[in-house]
Amino acid sequence: MNDTLMSIQIIPKTPNGEDVIPYVDEAIKFIDESGMTYRVGALETTVQGEMNECLILIQKLNDRMVELEIPSIISQVKFYHAPEGITIETLTGKYDAQ
């Protein structure tokens, strides 16, 4: 059961001061390939799943940035945990029709 919403913002320090957007795009691609339900926002991406899946995803995202030779990464993360279950639409559905 999906019991957690996690919003994550990856802020990579690029090796030579390059634009961070290609690395952020890579992180979003990685989230997409995880198979988890997600929604991209202007400043963060929200993922829906089980708490342990979300925690593992953070680790894997940071590992992916290291593979891309990023010298350091800031990961800003927020959790909304509801043992009875939660979806992205629970919080944002009323805005989706607009």
Backbone hydrogen bonds, N-H to C=O, Kabsch-Sander energy under -0.5 kcal/mol:
donor,donor_aa,acceptor,acceptor_aa,energy
3,D,1,M,-0.8
3,D,49,G,-1.0
4,T,49,G,-2.3
5,L,80,Y,-2.6
6,M,47,V,-2.8
7,S,78,K,-2.4
8,I,45,T,-2.8
9,Q,76,Q,-2.3
11,I,9,Q,-0.5
11,I,74,I,-3.2
13,K,72,S,-2.9
14,T,12,P,-0.8
17,G,14,T,-1.1
23,Y,20,V,-0.9
24,V,20,V,-2.2
25,D,21,I,-3.0
26,E,22,P,-1.6
27,A,23,Y,-2.0
28,I,24,V,-2.4
29,K,25,D,-2.4
30,F,26,E,-2.2
31,I,27,A,-2.2
32,D,28,I,-2.6
33,E,29,K,-2.4
34,S,30,F,-0.8
34,S,31,I,-0.8
35,G,32,D,-1.4
36,M,31,I,-0.6
37,T,48,Q,-0.7
39,R,46,T,-2.5
41,G,44,E,-2.4
45,T,8,I,-2.4
46,T,39,R,-2.8
47,V,6,M,-3.3
48,Q,37,T,-2.9
49,G,4,T,-2.4
54,C,50,E,-2.2
55,L,51,M,-2.3
56,I,52,N,-2.2
57,L,53,E,-2.3
58,I,54,C,-1.9
59,Q,55,L,-1.7
60,K,56,I,-2.5
61,L,57,L,-2.7
62,N,58,I,-2.3
63,D,59,Q,-2.5
64,R,60,K,-2.3
65,M,61,L,-2.0
66,V,62,N,-2.0
67,E,63,D,-2.3
68,L,64,R,-1.5
69,E,66,V,-2.0
70,I,65,M,-2.1
72,S,13,K,-0.7
74,I,11,I,-2.3
75,S,73,I,-0.5
76,Q,9,Q,-2.6
76,Q,74,I,-0.6
77,V,75,S,-0.6
78,K,7,S,-2.3
80,Y,5,L,-2.5
82,A,3,D,-3.0
85,G,82,A,-2.8
86,I,2,N,-2.3
90,T,87,T,-0.6
91,L,87,T,-0.8
91,L,88,I,-1.1
92,T,88,I,-2.0
93,G,89,E,-2.4
95,Y,92,T,-2.3
96,D,92,T,-0.9
96,D,93,G,-0.8
97,A,93,G,-0.7
98,Q,95,Y,-1.2
